[in-house]
Amino acid sequence: MKIKAVLNRDGGTFKTTDMKTYCEKAIHAFAARGHELDCTVVAGDEIVEALDRAAETPGIEAMLAGGGDGTISTAAAVAWKAKLPLGVIPAGTMNLFARSLTLPLDIWKVLDVLASAQIADVDISTANGRPFVHQFSAGLHARMVRMRNQMDFASRLGKMRASTSAAFGVMLDPPRFDVVFDIDGDGNCEERPVSAISVSNNPLGNNSLFFADRVDTGKLGVYVADPLEPTGVGKLAFDIIRGKFKENDAVTASTAQKILLHFPKHRKGAACVLDGELLRMPADVEIKIHAAALKVLKPQPEA
């Protein structure tokens, strides 16, 4: 295959990597498997344009994207629209989609795995037409991300410290808002007050990082937390760390193929998070899953 790689040099692990050496290693790994790889390294603010150019390159049969979860989410959207297989190089802090694809999290080891990978069809979801591969969330998570983004951090460790500090801030002042649910368009709308809502691209696994064990179920994971006091947020945080958040008494978990959310007391400054990016939240959000619509490079199954 003729493959184009786009690597975000500002993404996590790549910040301390000799990118010239890394590209040489990548080209060699793919050549050993009979592939032709062209490698481009760009800054974070150039990643969208570089991915778009890569998808439009004549003769390209697949794309590789390297960086954090934001880079990978953007690359998945580009690859989906271009109908190109996507290979993921996990160079970020969490690397959630890479974990779901069972890829090695070492940026060097993953090259050989991707070079010999098979093409598989997995799910991708959209929120008001915008693609995502991890989750849409509002409430607790959005407030935490907003608080974290107001802090200064220049490294992966700094980001983790900022996230911890923001989590404690949210715990002391948890949000509460009303939401109307219409699941799968059945017309049976339900309105209830909540502190958090998360809709994931495939149901989340029993882990502390909130990633799906599979990305080919054809279903969204829908998670709602009842209005919480600070002690309730603390208990939920403890259950998240244990990977047992679904067992928390305040959490309701379900699945759907489509869900309509309406926020009747919508505020102009309300925010949501889509694959880690803080966005202005509209009063109405339509989320749906596109089963088997995204092609990816997945590890060959073990014999």
Beta strands, then each sheet from edge to edge (+ up, - down):
strand 1: 2-8
strand 2: 36-42
strand 3: 62-67
strand 4: 86-90
strand 5: 118-127
strand 6: 130-132
strand 7: 135-139
strand 8: 177-183
strand 9: 190-194
strand 10: 196-201
strand 11: 220-225
strand 12: 251-256
strand 13: 258-262
strand 14: 271-274
strand 15: 277-280
strand 16: 284-298
sheet 1: 2+ 1+ 3+ 4+
sheet 2: 6+ 5- 16+ 13- 8+ 9-
sheet 3: 12+ 11- 10+ 7- 14+ 15-
end
